[in-house]
Amino acid sequence: MAKRGRIQKADSVGHRDHTITILQGSEELTFERPKPYRQWLKITKERWDVYWDSDLSKMTQLVDLPALERLFQYYDQIDRANRAIRNGGSKNLLGIGSKGQQKLHPMVELVIKLEDKVLKLENELGLTPLARQRLGIAFGEASMSILDLQKFLDNDWDDYEDPRLIMLEDDGLPIDKVKKVDKETGEITYEEE
């Protein structure tokens, strides 16, 4: 069966640009730390403070604030709805539909819908371990930059013959043995026979 859609040109890679732009995090926020809304529950305010005290908040850009505020508003609404469901007991789990059938109580449906929205926002903002991994956010040793890695390798450099360089072949003949590799310039000095 044939593929549907237009036929791609041979040199076509696709419609997406596969370049990556790296945003440098800073030690301090580039804007004033936002305050939690007064009408939020105490637990929501505490979560807000925990987020802004975390290392992850250093990656937050000003354009992310509306999504973050929306996320914490959803957290607050879920907590309020769960309190109402708990206070109502088992009678608040099921309601009666328009034809007299049993159905989920509207408050339970609200919690289910909000939790779906929360999960999507948490994934977009990198608030779960898997989401951070997908977004390339790492902490500790895993967040070592390329320059840090280069410094680490430079400090650990020994004057020994690199077996990978010795084993290289040019036209089927082994390259002369490497005497020294200058770690700053990358210049290779070979042993003379």
HELIX and SHEET records of a PDB file:
HELIX    1   1 LYS A   42  ASP A   53  1                                  12    
HELIX    2   2 ASP A   55  MET A   59  5                                   5    
HELIX    3   3 LEU A   62  ASP A   64  5                                   3    
HELIX    4   4 LEU A   65  GLY A   88  1                                  24    
HELIX    5   5 GLY A   89  ASN A   92  5                                   4    
HELIX    6   6 PRO A  106  LEU A  125  1                                  20    
HELIX    7   7 PRO A  129  LEU A  135  1                                   7    
HELIX    8   8 GLY A  140  SER A  143  5                                   4    
HELIX    9   9 ILE A  146  ASN A  155  1                                  10    
HELIX   10  10 PRO A  163  ILE A  166  1                                   4    
SHEET    1   A 2 LEU A  94  ILE A  96  0                                        
SHEET    2   A 2 GLN A 102  LEU A 104 -1                                        
SHEET    1   B 2 GLU A 169  ASP A 170  0                                        
SHEET    2   B 2 LEU A 173  PRO A 174 -1                                        
SHEET    1   C 2 VAL A 178  VAL A 181  0                                        
SHEET    2   C 2 ILE A 188  TYR A 190 -1                                        
END                                                                             
